């Protein structure tokens, strides 16, 4: 899995999830329930993880949708 985005903005995550789903891009939102463990907003941001086979397509989709500035730096491939 590749981390393509990290944010404490639940509205941003809510906007991105349907975009990825509509394109059949496999993803997982990690740390979505950390606030229930007593962490406050900002301490444990949500991480959007995308299957490595879909990472390039997800980044392109999110950039075209105007979320490019929110993306994490791309990891170099071995």
C-alpha positions in Angstrom: 0.0 0.0 0.0 1.2 3.5 -0.8 0.3 6.5 1.4 -0.9 9.1 -1.0 -2.5 11.6 1.5 -2.3 12.4 5.2 -4.8 14.8 6.8 -6.9 15.5 9.8 -9.6 17.1 7.5 -12.5 14.6 7.6 -14.3 16.6 4.9 -11.4 16.2 2.5 -11.3 12.4 3.1 -15.1 12.3 2.6 -14.7 14.1 -0.7 -11.9 11.9 -2.0 -13.4 8.5 -1.1 -16.2 8.6 -3.7 -13.8 9.8 -6.4 -11.6 6.7 -5.8 -14.5 4.4 -5.5 -16.1 5.6 -8.8 -12.8 4.7 -10.6 -12.6 1.3 -8.8 -9.3 2.3 -7.1 -8.6 0.2 -4.1 -7.9 2.3 -0.9 -8.0 2.1 2.9 -8.3 5.0 5.3 -5.9 4.2 8.2 -6.3 5.8 11.7 -9.9 6.7 11.0 -11.0 5.8 14.5 -8.1 7.2 16.5 -10.3 10.0 18.0 -12.3 7.3 19.7 -9.2 6.3 21.6 -8.8 9.7 23.2 -6.6 11.4 20.6 -7.6 14.9 19.5 -7.7 16.2 16.0 -4.3 16.7 14.5 -2.4 14.3 16.7 -3.4 11.2 14.7 -4.2 12.3 11.1 -6.0 9.9 8.8 -3.8 8.3 6.1 -5.2 7.4 2.7 -3.5 4.3 1.5 -3.9 3.1 -2.1 -2.9 -0.3 -3.5 0.4 0.1 -5.1 -1.0 -1.0 -8.5 -3.4 1.9 -8.4 -1.2 4.6 -6.9 -0.3 6.4 -10.1 -3.9 6.4 -11.3 -5.1 7.6 -7.9 -2.5 10.4 -7.8 -3.5 11.5 -11.4 -7.2 11.4 -10.5 -6.8 13.4 -7.3 -4.5 16.0 -9.1 -7.1 16.4 -11.9 -9.8 16.9 -9.2 -7.8 19.7 -7.6 -6.3 17.9 -4.7 -2.7 17.7 -5.9 -1.4 20.0 -3.3 -2.7 17.6 -0.6 -0.7 14.6 -1.9 2.2 13.1 -0.1 5.5 12.9 -2.0 5.7 9.9 -4.2 8.1 7.1 -2.9 10.8 6.1 -5.4 10.3 2.6 -6.8 13.0 0.0 -6.2 
